[in-house]
Amino acid sequence: MKFGLWFATTAIAVAMTGSALAEGVVIKIQTSDRAGDETYRIQKDEWTPKLAEMTGGAVSIEFFADGQIVPRKETVPAITAGILGGHITSMEYHTGLEPGFALLGGLVAGYESADQEQMFYFNGPGVALAQEGYDKTFGKKIHVIGAGPYNREAFVAKVPIRAFADLKGKKLRAPEGLVAEVFRRAGAATVAMPTTEIFTAIEKGVVDGADCVTSAPMEQIELIA
C-alpha cells in the first residue's frame, strides 16, 4: 500500500571541531540504514571512499550501520559528545529534541515529487531551517551538510489494508512525528522501533504493519500491501 507521498529526508550532521580539519582524521558516521540495505552498501562502498580520494587521504570516513555505536535516537547527543563525528538519518527520529524536525523530516503528502522536496531544501529554506533547529538545541556544535529525499516510501503489512479506514484498530510501526500522528488519527496504535526490528516484529505479529522506507529487506515475508 502506497499511502500518499512519503519521503525520508536525510540530514547529514558533523561535529564542528578543529580536529576535523587535521591531517589523517577519521570521521565516524552512523546511518539509520540497516547493514543489509542497498542504501547502506552504496553509502559505505561508493560514497565513503570518495572523501578520502578527494582529500588525498587527509580526511576519511568510518561508516557504521543503524545501532552499531549508539541507538538511532541518540546519534545527535553522541555527535556533540564526540562519540560520533556525524550521522545520516531522518530528522523525524529526533522530534523529541526539536519539534520542528517533525515537519522537516516527514511532511506527510507535503510534496508532489522527490525533486520538489529536494528543491525545498537546496533552493528554498530547508537546509537553513534544519540548521536553525540544531543551533537552537545544541548551539553551534552541529553543521548540516545537506539533505536528500527517498522516492515514495513503502507501507508493509501482513493483514489486508486497502483503504484509509482499514488502519483503524491496527498496531503499526511508525517514527515519531507526523506519520505517527496520521496513523493515530486513523484509529491505529503506533509504536516506534528501529528499522532493524521491523522484519521480526511483522513476522511474529508484534505489529500489523509498518511505515518503512523500503520493503526490499523484508521480501521473504508474505506481505499484503
C-alpha positions in Angstrom: 0.0 0.0 0.0 1.4 3.3 -1.0 0.0 5.8 1.5 0.3 9.3 -0.1 3.7 10.7 -0.9 6.1 10.0 1.9 9.7 10.8 1.8 12.6 10.2 4.2 14.7 13.3 4.4 18.3 12.6 5.2 20.2 15.1 7.3 23.9 14.8 7.5 25.4 16.5 10.5 29.0 16.6 11.7 30.6 17.8 14.9 32.4 21.1 14.2 35.7 20.5 15.9 39.1 21.7 15.0 40.4 18.2 14.8 38.1 17.5 11.9 40.5 19.5 9.8 43.6 17.8 11.0 45.6 15.6 8.6 44.6 12.0 8.6 41.4 12.5 10.6 38.8 9.7 10.5 35.2 10.7 11.0 32.9 8.1 12.4 29.5 8.4 10.8 26.4 6.2 11.7 23.5 5.9 9.3 19.9 4.8 10.2 20.1 2.2 7.4 20.5 -1.5 8.2 23.7 -3.3 7.3 22.0 -5.4 4.7 20.2 -2.5 2.9 21.3 -1.5 -0.6 21.4 2.2 0.6 23.9 1.2 3.3 26.1 -0.6 0.7 26.0 2.5 -1.6 26.9 4.8 1.3 29.7 2.6 2.6 31.2 1.2 -0.5 30.6 4.0 -3.0 30.2 7.3 -1.1 32.7 6.8 1.7 35.8 6.2 -0.4 35.2 9.4 -2.3 36.1 11.7 0.6 39.5 10.1 1.1 40.2 10.3 -2.6 39.1 14.0 -2.8 41.2 15.0 0.2 44.3 12.9 -0.6 43.7 10.8 2.5 43.6 13.8 4.8 40.0 13.1 5.8 38.3 9.7 5.6 35.0 8.2 6.9 34.5 5.1 9.0 30.9 4.1 8.3 28.5 2.3 10.7 25.1 0.8 10.3 22.0 1.6 12.4 22.7 1.0 16.1 26.3 -0.2 15.7 27.6 2.5 18.0 24.5 4.1 19.6 20.8 3.7 19.1 19.5 5.9 16.3 17.6 8.3 18.6 20.9 9.0 20.4 23.1 9.9 17.5 22.7 13.7 17.9 23.9 13.7 21.6 26.6 11.3 20.5 27.9 13.8 18.0 28.0 16.6 20.5 29.8 14.3 22.9 32.4 13.4 20.4 31.4 9.7 20.3 30.3 10.1 16.6 31.6 12.5 14.1 28.3 12.7 12.2 25.2 10.8 11.1 23.0 10.2 8.1 19.4 9.9 9.4 15.9 11.3 9.3 15.3 14.3 11.4 11.9 13.0 12.5 13.7 10.4 14.7 14.8 13.4 16.8 11.5 15.2 17.1 11.8 14.9 20.8 14.8 17.2 20.7 13.2 19.8 18.4 9.5 19.7 17.4 10.2 21.4 14.1 12.1 18.3 12.9 8.7 16.6 12.6 7.8 18.8 9.7 11.3 18.9 8.1 11.8 15.2 8.4 8.4 13.8 7.5 5.9 16.1 5.9 3.2 13.6 5.0 1.9 14.1 1.5 3.5 17.5 1.5 5.4 17.2 -1.8 4.3 16.1 -5.2 7.7 14.6 -6.1 11.1 13.9 -4.6 12.5 16.6 -6.9 10.1 19.1 -5.3 11.4 18.2 -1.8 15.0 18.5 -2.9 14.3 22.0 -4.3 12.8 23.0 -0.9 16.0 22.0 0.8 18.6 23.4 -1.6 16.7 26.2 -3.5 14.4 27.1 -0.6 14.9 27.4 3.2 15.0 23.7 4.1 18.7 23.3 5.0 18.7 26.7 6.8 15.7 25.7 8.8 17.3 22.4 9.7 20.5 24.2 10.8 18.4 26.6 12.9 16.8 23.7 14.7 20.1 22.1 15.6 21.6 25.5 16.6 18.6 26.2 18.9 19.1 22.9 20.8 22.9 22.4 20.6 24.4 25.8 19.9 26.9 25.8 17.0 28.2 22.3 17.7 26.5 20.6 14.7 26.6 21.6 11.0 24.0 20.4 8.5 25.8 19.4 5.3 22.7 18.6 3.2 19.6 16.6 2.7 18.2 14.2 0.2 14.8 12.5 -0.2 13.9 9.0 -1.0 11.2 8.5 -3.5 7.7 7.3 -2.4 8.1 5.1 0.7 6.7 1.6 1.3 4.0 0.6 3.7 4.1 -3.1 4.5 1.6 -5.3 6.4 0.6 -8.9 7.0 -3.1 -8.0 7.0 -5.1 -6.5 4.2 -5.0 -2.7 4.3 -6.6 -1.3 1.1 -8.2 1.9 2.3 -7.6 4.5 5.0 -10.4 3.1 7.1 -8.6 -0.3 7.3 -6.0 1.3 9.5 -8.4 1.5 12.4 -7.6 -0.9 15.2 -4.2 -1.9 13.7 -0.9 -1.7 15.6 1.6 0.0 13.3 5.3 0.8 13.5 5.9 4.5 12.8 8.6 7.0 13.5 7.9 10.0 15.7 6.3 13.0 14.1 3.5 13.5 11.5 3.5 9.9 10.2 2.6 8.5 13.7 0.0 11.3 14.1 -1.7 10.4 10.9 -1.9 6.7 11.9 -3.3 7.7 15.3 -6.0 9.9 13.8 -7.0 6.9 11.6 -7.6 4.9 14.8 -4.4 2.9 14.8 -2.0 2.4 17.7 1.6 3.3 16.9 4.9 2.0 18.2 8.4 3.4 17.4 11.1 0.8 16.7 14.3 0.7 14.7 14.1 -0.5 11.2 16.3 -3.4 12.2 13.4 -4.8 14.2 10.6 -4.4 11.7 11.2 -7.8 10.0 10.9 -9.8 13.2 8.0 -7.6 14.6 5.8 -8.2 11.5 6.8 -11.9 11.2 5.8 -12.5 14.9 2.7 -10.3 14.8 4.0 -7.7 17.3 2.8 -5.1 14.8 0.3 -5.5 11.9 2.2 -3.3 9.6 4.9 -0.7 9.3 5.9 2.6 7.7 9.2 1.7 6.1 11.5 3.4 3.6 11.7 0.2 1.5 10.3 -3.3 1.8 13.3 -4.9 0.0 14.9 -6.3 3.1 11.5 -7.9 4.1 10.8 -9.6 0.8 10.9 -13.1 2.5 7.7 -12.3 4.4 4.3 -12.8 2.8 3.2 -9.2 2.7 -0.1 -7.7 1.6 0.4 -4.1 0.6 
